[in-house]
Amino acid sequence: MKGKMLVCGALVGAANGLFGGGGGMIAVPALEKSGLPARSAHATAIAAVLPACLVSGAVYLFRGLVPLSHLLPVALGVCFGGFFGAKLLPRIPQRVLNFLFALFMLAAGGRMLF
């Protein structure tokens, strides 16, 4: 089981590093299949993606790919949104959470196609 989780983590990190996000879309279903309840899977995915974001963000920053004039406002928005999303997660019914996650995945996929 730990080997599968390690491979899953590597795929999540690769997706995040390559696409600038999306690792959670891989992590959440994988964690749910491993037996975690959906809320725990969402929370674990976020916590697990943090180190990948820090590492890939540092690489992008040091390579000059991050426009510093955009970094602070975006980072502040992400922090505020993450805080409120984490506060909201335990209050959302499971069925609604699953529906919203599926809707977000569909919208992201549709956006990538068109």
C-alpha positions as CSV (number, residue, x, y, z in Angstrom):
1,M,0.0,0.0,0.0
2,K,2.8,2.4,0.8
3,G,4.4,1.8,-2.5
4,K,1.1,2.7,-4.3
5,M,0.9,5.9,-2.2
6,L,4.4,6.8,-3.1
7,V,3.7,6.4,-6.8
8,C,0.5,8.3,-6.5
9,G,2.4,11.1,-4.7
10,A,5.0,11.2,-7.5
11,L,2.2,11.6,-10.1
12,V,0.6,14.3,-8.0
13,G,3.9,16.2,-7.7
14,A,4.6,15.8,-11.4
15,A,1.2,17.1,-12.4
16,N,1.5,20.1,-10.0
17,G,5.0,20.9,-11.3
18,L,4.2,20.5,-14.9
19,F,0.7,22.1,-15.0
20,G,1.0,24.5,-12.1
21,G,-1.8,22.7,-10.3
22,G,-4.2,19.8,-10.8
23,G,-2.4,17.4,-8.4
24,G,-5.5,17.3,-6.2
25,M,-7.5,16.0,-9.1
26,I,-5.3,13.0,-9.0
27,A,-4.8,12.7,-5.3
28,V,-8.4,13.0,-4.1
29,P,-9.7,10.0,-6.1
30,A,-6.6,8.0,-5.3
31,L,-6.9,8.7,-1.6
32,E,-10.6,7.8,-1.6
33,K,-9.8,4.5,-3.3
34,S,-7.3,3.8,-0.6
35,G,-10.1,4.0,1.9
36,L,-10.0,7.5,3.2
37,P,-13.4,9.3,3.5
38,A,-13.9,12.1,1.0
39,R,-13.3,15.0,3.5
40,S,-10.1,13.4,4.7
41,A,-9.0,12.8,1.1
42,H,-9.5,16.4,0.2
43,A,-7.7,17.7,3.3
44,T,-4.8,15.2,2.8
45,A,-4.5,16.1,-0.9
46,I,-4.1,19.8,0.0
47,A,-1.6,19.0,2.7
48,A,0.4,16.7,0.4
49,V,0.4,19.1,-2.5
50,L,1.9,22.0,-0.4
51,P,5.5,20.7,-0.5
52,A,5.2,20.1,-4.2
53,C,4.0,23.6,-4.7
54,L,6.8,25.0,-2.6
55,V,9.5,23.0,-4.5
56,S,8.1,23.7,-8.0
57,G,7.4,27.3,-7.1
58,A,11.0,27.8,-5.9
59,V,12.3,26.3,-9.2
60,Y,10.1,28.6,-11.2
61,L,11.0,31.6,-9.1
62,F,14.8,31.0,-9.4
63,R,14.5,30.5,-13.2
64,G,12.8,33.8,-13.6
65,L,9.5,32.4,-14.7
66,V,7.5,34.2,-12.0
67,P,6.5,37.8,-12.6
68,L,7.1,39.2,-9.2
69,S,4.6,42.0,-9.7
70,H,1.9,39.3,-9.9
71,L,3.2,37.0,-7.2
72,L,2.1,38.9,-4.1
73,P,-1.5,39.6,-5.0
74,V,-2.1,36.1,-6.3
75,A,-0.4,34.5,-3.3
76,L,-2.5,36.6,-0.9
77,G,-5.7,35.6,-2.7
78,V,-4.7,32.0,-2.7
79,C,-4.0,32.2,1.1
80,F,-7.4,33.8,1.8
81,G,-9.2,31.4,-0.4
82,G,-7.4,28.4,1.0
83,F,-8.3,29.5,4.6
84,F,-12.0,30.0,3.9
85,G,-12.2,26.8,1.8
86,A,-10.6,24.8,4.7
87,K,-13.1,26.4,7.1
88,L,-16.0,25.5,4.8
89,L,-15.0,21.9,4.0
90,P,-16.4,20.3,7.2
91,R,-19.7,22.2,6.8
92,I,-20.4,21.0,3.2
93,P,-22.5,17.9,3.0
94,Q,-20.6,15.0,1.4
95,R,-22.9,14.7,-1.6
96,V,-22.6,18.4,-2.3
97,L,-18.8,18.2,-1.9
98,N,-18.6,15.3,-4.4
99,F,-20.8,17.1,-6.9
100,L,-18.8,20.4,-6.6
101,F,-15.5,18.5,-7.1
102,A,-16.9,16.6,-10.1
103,L,-18.2,19.9,-11.5
104,F,-14.8,21.6,-11.0
105,M,-13.0,18.7,-12.7
106,L,-15.4,18.8,-15.7
107,A,-15.0,22.6,-16.0
108,A,-11.2,22.3,-15.9
109,G,-11.2,19.6,-18.5
110,G,-13.6,21.5,-20.7
111,R,-11.5,24.6,-20.4
112,M,-8.4,22.7,-21.4
113,L,-10.2,21.3,-24.5
114,F,-11.7,24.6,-25.7
